[in-house]
Amino acid sequence: MNGAAPPAIAGRQQRAAAGGAPRCLPLRSAPAPPMAAGRRAPPEPGGGPVLLQGIFGAGPAPGAAACSLWLTARELQVRRAGGCPGGSAGTDAALRLADCVGSAAFPAAAAAACFSLVCYPLRGPRWGPPARQRLERTFRVSRAPDAEGNLRIAQAWSRRIRELAVPAVPAQDGDSYGVLPRPCHALVLLNPQSGSGRALDDFQAVVQPMLAEADIATTVFITERPHHAHEKVRDEDLSQWDTLVVVSGDGLLFEVVNGLMERPDWKEAMKKPLCILPGGSGNALAASINYYAGYDHVAKKKLLTNCTFILCKGLYTQMDLVSLSTASGKRFFSFLGFGWGFISDVDIDSEKYRWLGSARFTLGTLQCLAKLRVYQGRLSYLPVAAEQGSAPAPRDVPAPVTNGRVPEPAGTEAPGSPPPDSLLVPLGQPVPPHWTVVPEEEFVLVYAIYQSHLGTNLLMAPAARLHDGCIHLFYMKAGISRVTLLKLFLAMSRGTHLDLNCPHLSYVPVRAFRLEPRVAAGIMTVDGEALACEPVQGQVHARLCRVLSGS
Ligand SMILES: Nc1ncnc2c1ncn2[C@@H]1O[C@H](COP(=O)(O)OP(=O)(O)OP(=O)(O)O)[C@@H](O)[C@H]1O
């Protein structure tokens, strides 16, 4: 992190110090402190060794009561200088640095200086799940004889807080993770039409202030039509950005991923960390990332705040993509899921109710239940278990395909050509013998999902993770009653649908699959976007891109 104060924090604090309304929570007043810091008890176990300690004003104003601060690797402990009733020193607040997104130092009136920090701790309302809420604290430094000395102390505290607030990269899988630099430059791609049309307002009200606090500068690109974001990232000089942030539903991120994969330098481009901030109606990837981070299920502004917090902390990791090839020669890279039948029908049929936000899916589900349809086709897959247990003999290993065709021999493909699908054979040929072919050919739905959530309220694959190398394949055979189907979808809101042991619903983790509709009936979807119905096959490409994530 760099030592410059985030302008948004600095601006606010200068106003506060000049007599404006401070946005800090003042501590209760206490008697003037004894200056001997050694008289205080050390921080509670769990905070770790003390790295900095001192006595400061508990607010920006000259008359603020004094408090003792103890900075450890994990938290900033704030104690009233007078101690607790009964004589023992008590901790009035312990601000977790894992919750902190920024800190700034700035001069204050009367030759003093201040430093502040902004945290977003998880706070629960009396009813409902906890979500992140803003908390700012400012401390006044006046113990040095001159303004420069006080500013130096404030800067030292602020710098140390920022350093300690950088998330630790998980040790066991360190190569898979990274942290955004500070200051950070983000290109924000925003679809003003996504969801119920509030993406731009929410971005300005919720996201931009948080990013300013975290020293993340933004350039906003507002899409004007479908495919606009695809073209933008395909042709953009990406070296000027540290991250690409998509404020929209899943559809715009699908454009961004495929625009990046079309670049001749796609290998490099896919290293650019992507971030999704929910602005659409489904927001499946945002809900999945919220779930992987261990947060409770939340929606709307709370989900947006959680996801923006994840961006502010800057930890990113790798994400699998699935390469999908169609019989007509199209190829897509998908991060969320491919579907045919009931779920895809709900998704596309309910587009006309977009103004309802996520409630459009409830209405769409009821409508599609009323006219429940059956789709005929052949489904085949390469199960994870079979692939691990009995790899095919070398002579059986299929030649990799791209766009349903066998490419040039290895080593002769054009530089920059996209990754070949090493597990697939051309769609015109039978699937390899070690694949499984589903005996039934009548389905209510087929859905291959690679993230946990199908939508904000639908936890379809609770075991899925960003880079598990796995496609979670669900299919539902014909013959299921409407009531059972409804029960399954209700259970899916808690992720317990498989516990119902419905004989019509099958789930299998796979590396690759093929779906061959008998007739071109029904809608297919990839990441929520409609596709013409035709034979499709896909395989997972592990860790092909990077995404901001909380864990
Ligand atoms: N300015 C625009 N006007 C109309 N359509 C746009 C515009 N910008 C992007 N699009 C298209 O809108 C489609 C849907 O966008 P997106 O998925 O982001 O929102 P959503 O459908 O509301 O969200 P979700 O996928 O979560 O349901 C995308 O295919 C995208 O190409």
The ligand as an SDF file (V2000), in Angstrom:
LIG
                    3D

 31 33  0  0  0  0  0  0  0  0999 V2000
  -27.0140   -0.3340  -22.4490 N   0  0  0  0  0  0  0  0  0  0  0  0
  -27.5460   -1.5330  -22.6850 C   0  0  0  0  0  0  0  0  0  0  0  0
  -28.8010   -1.6440  -23.1600 N   0  0  0  0  0  0  0  0  0  0  0  0
  -29.3550   -2.8250  -23.3690 C   0  0  0  0  0  0  0  0  0  0  0  0
  -28.7380   -4.0160  -23.1520 N   0  0  0  0  0  0  0  0  0  0  0  0
  -27.4920   -3.9780  -22.6920 C   0  0  0  0  0  0  0  0  0  0  0  0
  -26.8370   -2.7360  -22.4330 C   0  0  0  0  0  0  0  0  0  0  0  0
  -25.6140   -3.0120  -21.9450 N   0  0  0  0  0  0  0  0  0  0  0  0
  -25.5040   -4.3610  -21.9220 C   0  0  0  0  0  0  0  0  0  0  0  0
  -26.6210   -4.9430  -22.3650 N   0  0  0  0  0  0  0  0  0  0  0  0
  -26.9540   -6.3830  -22.4620 C   0  0  0  0  0  0  0  0  0  0  0  0
  -27.8830   -6.7280  -21.4250 O   0  0  0  0  0  0  0  0  0  0  0  0
  -27.8170   -8.1250  -21.2060 C   0  0  0  0  0  0  0  0  0  0  0  0
  -28.1870   -8.4610  -19.7740 C   0  0  0  0  0  0  0  0  0  0  0  0
  -27.3050   -7.8530  -18.9200 O   0  0  0  0  0  0  0  0  0  0  0  0
  -26.9900   -8.3910  -17.4690 P   0  0  0  0  0  0  0  0  0  0  0  0
  -26.8720   -9.8550  -17.4190 O   0  0  0  0  0  0  0  0  0  0  0  0
  -25.8300   -7.6380  -17.0340 O   0  0  0  0  0  0  0  0  0  0  0  0
  -28.2580   -7.9650  -16.6250 O   0  0  0  0  0  0  0  0  0  0  0  0
  -29.4430   -8.8530  -16.0920 P   0  0  0  0  0  0  0  0  0  0  0  0
  -29.9270   -9.7460  -17.1740 O   0  0  0  0  0  0  0  0  0  0  0  0
  -30.4090   -7.9500  -15.4620 O   0  0  0  0  0  0  0  0  0  0  0  0
  -28.7720   -9.6490  -14.9380 O   0  0  0  0  0  0  0  0  0  0  0  0
  -28.7930  -11.1790  -14.5620 P   0  0  0  0  0  0  0  0  0  0  0  0
  -27.9460  -11.8570  -15.6110 O   0  0  0  0  0  0  0  0  0  0  0  0
  -28.2030  -11.2170  -13.2060 O   0  0  0  0  0  0  0  0  0  0  0  0
  -30.2050  -11.5710  -14.5840 O   0  0  0  0  0  0  0  0  0  0  0  0
  -26.4250   -8.5390  -21.6220 C   0  0  0  0  0  0  0  0  0  0  0  0
  -26.5540   -9.4900  -22.6280 O   0  0  0  0  0  0  0  0  0  0  0  0
  -25.7880   -7.2810  -22.1980 C   0  0  0  0  0  0  0  0  0  0  0  0
  -25.1830   -7.5500  -23.4310 O   0  0  0  0  0  0  0  0  0  0  0  0
  1  2  1  0
  2  3  1  0
  2  7  2  0
  3  4  2  0
  4  5  1  0
  5  6  2  0
  6  7  1  0
  6 10  1  0
  7  8  1  0
  8  9  2  0
  9 10  1  0
 10 11  1  0
 11 12  1  0
 11 30  1  0
 12 13  1  0
 13 14  1  0
 13 28  1  0
 14 15  1  0
 15 16  1  0
 16 17  2  0
 16 18  1  0
 16 19  1  0
 19 20  1  0
 20 21  2  0
 20 22  1  0
 20 23  1  0
 23 24  1  0
 24 25  2  0
 24 26  1  0
 24 27  1  0
 28 29  1  0
 28 30  1  0
 30 31  1  0
M  END
$$$$
